[in-house]
Amino acid sequence: MRAALRNPVVQFLALGAVTLAAILVGSGVLSSRAASTEAVSDARSTTELLGRSVAQPAIPRGLVDGDAGAVDRLDRSVLTRLLVGDVRRIKIWAGDGRIVYSDRTELIGEQFVLGDDELEILESGGSEADVSDLSKPENRFERGGGGLLEVYTRIESPEGEPLLFEAYYSAADIEARKVEVFRPFRRITLSALAVLVGVATPMLWVLTRRLTRAATERQRLLEAAVEASDAERRRIARDLHDGVVQDLAGTAFSVSALARVEGDPERRAALDRAAGSLRDGLRSLRSLLVEIHPPDLRAEGLRAALVDLTAPAQAAGIHAEVEVEGIEGVSAPTVALVWRVAQEAVRNAIRHAHASTLHVRVGRLGSRVVLEVVDDGVGFQPAETPATTSFGLRGLNGLVADSGGSIVVDSLPGQGTTVRMEVTVR
């Protein structure tokens, strides 16, 4: 499951789904607003067309004065042409707020207060749309049929008096028109996004495959290089051990034997010094062999490897002790990690601590392997440690952390240094 979530194609598709949802919501809101504006604009255009092209030319003289004959003639000539499509109600207002004509004859002659917007249209022209307030008395015949949108525009009577032509539209019809306008926007948006995802996904899949193959090849080459390096180090260590080390060991034994033969005291002393020098060189060479390639990095061979590792401490006048217990059955990778950290800590202690004693302890604490490298040297402030003396341990932090462990360096000036590593048993 985690491997699938790390797949770039899966991540792209997940991010694409989130982005698609956000775009759909955002474009939906904007498109809905645009569609609503377009639907209202259509209603305004229809109202202006009905008012100026149908109603105004048919208005007879006397309508503004309330002439019943004029009302009847207008009713017979244009009513069927005014109540078309989505139009639900028609009203024509005089400037004083009287309804001079309506498809509901009960309203003709009644007078109401016109709003500021309506008065402004009467004065300046144009058109305006608003949601009807069905609680007003002039809208009492529109109640019970759902919401309405009222649109009004200016027309003129034959006498030249400005009139307000008002048409009412069903809110449900306006909403249906909005959906009709909005549907193409949504179709275009979805199609464009589907094409984008459809084109980008195969391209990303191909690129991911190429990158994966390249990474696999790099990993293979790196492993091959590491394997070759390890094999070369094993060869060098084996050649040194079977050749130079054996020759030096034999020479040291021979010189020691010659020194014990009675003879010139000065020659014996010289031979003793030569034998001691050979033994010191042999110890150093064996330590070097251990650093090049430890002979046995398994739990059973860790103590011997650590003893060889601390051998240079003896030559530096440092009393070194190694304790290893309770690590039976620990895996080779964990033992190798313990060895690597111990190697870096022992090197630092020999080179920089100026210590007189050095203790290397490895043991078990529950489900964890614990390594401690303790010296009684000059110590230091960890926060102020020069990079040249702490880079190795810092570089191992990531390696230890990847294995589920931790490294702690405890030191103070004049109080020695303790390097403690804990890692989960594997």
N, C-alpha and C positions, 0 to 999 in steps of 0.2 A: 504493500500500500504506500509506504513512504517513498519507495523507488519510483512508483507511478506519479506521485505528487511532485517529485523532483524533475520529471520529464518536461523539457521546455515546451513541447507541443501541448501537454496537458495544462501547463501553466498558462500558455497563450490562450487556449480555449476557455479556461476558467476566467482569465482576465477579460477575454473577449465577451463572455457571457455577461459579466458585470457591466462592462462598458456598453454592451448592447442594451441591457436593461436601462442603464442611465440615459442613453441616447433616446430610447423609445419613450421613456417618461418625459424627458425634456422636450423632445420633438412633439410628443403628444400634447403637452401643455401648450406649447407655442402654436402648433397646428390647430388645436381646439380654439384658441383665441382668434387665430386668423379666420377659421371657418365661421365662428360666431360673428365676427365683424363682417364677413362676406354675406352671411345670411341676413343680418340686419340691413346691410347695404342694399341687398336685393329688395327687401321690404320697402326701403325708402325710395328706391327707383320705381317700384311698382306704384307706390302712393303718388309720387310726382307725376307719373304717366297718367294714372286714373284722374287725378285732380285737374291737371292742365289740359289733357287731351280728350277726356271723356266728360267730366263733370262741368268744367268751366264753359265750354262752348254750348252746353245744353241748358244752362241756367236761364230761366225766363225772367223778364222784368217783373218786379213786384214780389219776388221771393223774399228779399230782405225785409219787406214791409209786412210779411206774413200772409200774403194773398193765397187763399186756399186753392184757387185755380192754378196758380203758378206751381204750388207744391204738387198738385195732382199731375200737371203736365210733365214736371221733372221726374216724378215717380214713374210715370208710364214710359218715358222716353229712355232713361238711362239706368234705372235700378238694376235690371238684369245684367247690364254691362259693368256695373260697379261691384257687385257681389260675385266676383270671379276668383277662381283659384283658392288661395289661402285667406281671402278677405272675409271676416266674420261680421263686421258692423261698419256702417258709414254714418258720419256726422259732418254737417257743415255749420260753422259757427260765425256769427256776426261779431264785430269788434267789441260790442257791449256785453258779450257772454251769452247771447241768446242762441239757441239751436234753431236755425232756420230750416234745416232739413235733416232727416234721419230715416233709415229704413224702419226704425221703430217710431211710428207716427205719434205715440204717446209723449215722446220727448220734444216734439216740435213746438216751439213757442216758449219752452221753459228757459229760464236764465240762471246761469251759474257763474262763479268767479273763475276767470281764466288765470292760469299761472304765469309767472314771469317769462318762462321759456316760450309759452304760446303767444304771449304779447309781443315778444321779440321777433318771432316768426312773422306775425301779422305786420310788424313794422318794417322789417328788413328783408323778408323773404327767406328762401332756403327750405330746409326740412329738418325735422328732429324726430328721434325715436326714444321711447321710454316704456318701462313696464307699467301696465295699467294698475292704478290703485282702485281695486274693485269695491272698496268701502265707500267711495265717493257716491253721492246720490245720482249723479249723471251716468254712473256705470252700473246702476242697480239691475239692469236687464242682462248684464254680462256675467253676473255671478252664477256659480254652480257649474260652469262649463270648463273649468281649468284656467290657468294663467293666460293673460293676453298681452300682446305688445301693441302699443298705440303709436302710430306714425302720423304726423301732421305736417302739412305744407300750405303755403299761401296760394290762393287763387283770387279772382276778382269777379264781382257781379257785373252785369251789363251796364249798371249805373256807375261803374268805376270804384265801388266800395270794396276794400280788402276783406276777404273772407278766409276762414281757416278750414281747410279740408282735412278731415281726420278719418283714418282707416284703422281698423283693429284686426290683428292677426293672432291666430292661436299660437300659444307658446310651444305646444307640441309640434305644430307644423314648422315653426322656426327651428326647433331642435332637430327635426327630421331633415330639414334643409342643411343645417350645420353638419350633421352626420354625413350627408351626401357630399358636401364639399370636403369634409375631413378625410373621407375614405381614400381618395387618390393620394393625399399626402402620406398617409400611413403605408399604403401599398408601395409608394416610391421609396420611402425610408427603409422599409423591411427588405425590399428587393436590393437596394444599394448595399445594405449591411450584409445581406446573405452573399452577394457577389464578392464583397471584400473578404469575408471569412472564408468563402469557398476558394478564393485565389490564394490568400495568404497561408492557409493551413497546409496545403501540399508543399508550398515553397519552404515553410518553416520545417516541415517534416523532413524534406530532402536535406536542408542545411543541418538539421540536428543529426541526421544519420551520418553526414559527412564529418561533422565535428566529433561525433561519438567514435567513428572509425579512426579519425586522426588521434583522438585522445587514447584510444585502445592501442594504437600503434606506438605512440609515445611511451605509454606505460610498458608495453612489451620491450621496447628498446631500453628503457630505464632499467627494467628488471634484468635484461640481458647484460647491461653494463655492470649492474651491481653483482650479478652472478659471476661475470668475468673477473671483476675486481676481487671478489671473494676467493675465486679459484686461484688467481695470481698470488694473493696474499698467503693462501694455504701452501702454494708451491714454494714461495720464498721461505716461509716459516719451516716447511719440511726440509728444504735444502740446507738451511742454516743449522737446523737441529741435527740432521744426519751427517753434516759435514763439519763446519767450523766448530759448533758446540762440542761435538764428540772429540774433535782434535784437541780443543782447548782443555777439555776435561782430562783427556789422557795425558796431555803435557803437564797439567797441574799436578796430577798424581805422581808422574815421573819426577818432577822437580822436588816435590815433597819427600819422595823416597830418597833422592840423592842428598837432600839436606840432612837426613837422619844418619847418613853414612859418616863414620868418624873421619875426621880430616881437619883441614884448615878451618878454624872458627870463623874467619872472615868470609870464607867461601860458603860455609853453612848459613851464615847470616844473610848473605846475598841471595842464596837459593831460597831461604825462607821468605824473604821479601818478594822474590820473583813469584813464588808459589802463591803468596797472598794476593799479589797483583793479578795473577791469572784467575784466582777464585773470584775476586771482585769483578773483573771483566766478564767472567762467566755468568755471575749473577745478573749483571747489567744486560748482558746479551739475552739471557733467559727472560728477563722482564720485557725487553724489547720484543722478543718473540711472542710473549703473551699479548702485548699491545697490538702487534701486527695481526695475530689471529689466535685467540684463546684456544687452548687444546681441547677443552671439554666444557661447553656452556650448557650443561644440564645440571639439575639440582644436585646430583651426586658429585659432580666435579667442580662445583662453584667454590668450595673452600680452597681447593688447591690453586684454582685460578686467581683467587683473591690474595693468597699467600705470595704467589709469584708477582702479582701486581704491586704489593707493598715491599717487595725486595729492595727497590732503590732507596726506600726510606732508611734501611739499615746502613747503606753506604753514606747517607747524608747525616748519620748520627741520630736518627730518630728511632725510638723503640716502638715497633709496630706490632699490634696484636689483631688477630682475625678470629671472629666467633660466628659460626654458622650452625643453626639448629632449627629443626621443625619445619623444613621446607620440602620434605619428601613429597613427590607427586606434583610439584609445581611445574607448569609447562615451560618448554624451552624458550618461547618468546618472552615470558615474564622474567626468567632467569637472565636472558640476554639484556633486558632493560635494566635490571638490578646491576648487572656488571657494568653497563655503559655509564650509569650515574655514579657508581662507585669509582670507576676509572677517572672520571672528570674531577670528583671531589678529592681523591687521593693525589692526583697531579697537582691540584691547587694547593693542597696542604704541604706537599714536598717543596714546591717551588716558591710559595709566598708566605707560608704561615710562620716559618722559623720556629717550629714546634720541637718539643723534646719527646712527646709521646703521640701515638696515632692509633686509634681504635676503630676497627671496621666490624660492625655487628649486623647480622642478617637473621631475622626470625619471623615468626607468625604472630599476628594479633587478630584473632577471629578469622575472618575471611580475607584478610589482607596480609601481604608480605611487607615487612618494614625493614628498611635499610637505614643505618645510622653511621656516619663517618664523623668521628669526633677527634679534634686535636686541641692541644693546650697552647697554641701559638699566639701571635700578637693580636689576632682578631681584627675586626673592621666594622664600620658602619655600613650595613647592606645598602642603604639608600645612596651612599656616596661611593660605592664600589666602582673602580675603574672598569671600563668595558673590556679591557684586555684580560682581566682576571675573573670576570663573571660571565663573559659571553657564552662559554660552553654550557654552564648550568642553565642560563636563560634560554639557550637554544633547545635544551632538553625539556623545558616546561611543556611545550606543545606536544611533544612525543609522549610524555608521561600522562598529560591530560587526556590524550586520545585513548589511552589504555585505562582510563578511569581512576587515575592516581593523582598525587600532588607532591610537590617538593617545597620544603620550608628550609630556609637558611637562617639560623639563629647565631648571631655573633655580636660582640661588643669589643671595642678596643681594649686589649690587655686581658680579655677573658676567653680567648680561644673561639673556636667555630664548631658548630654542629650542623651538618647537612642531613636532613631527615626526609626520606621518601617513603610514601605508602602507596601501594598499588593493589588492586583487587586480584585475588588469586584466579588464575585461568588454567 
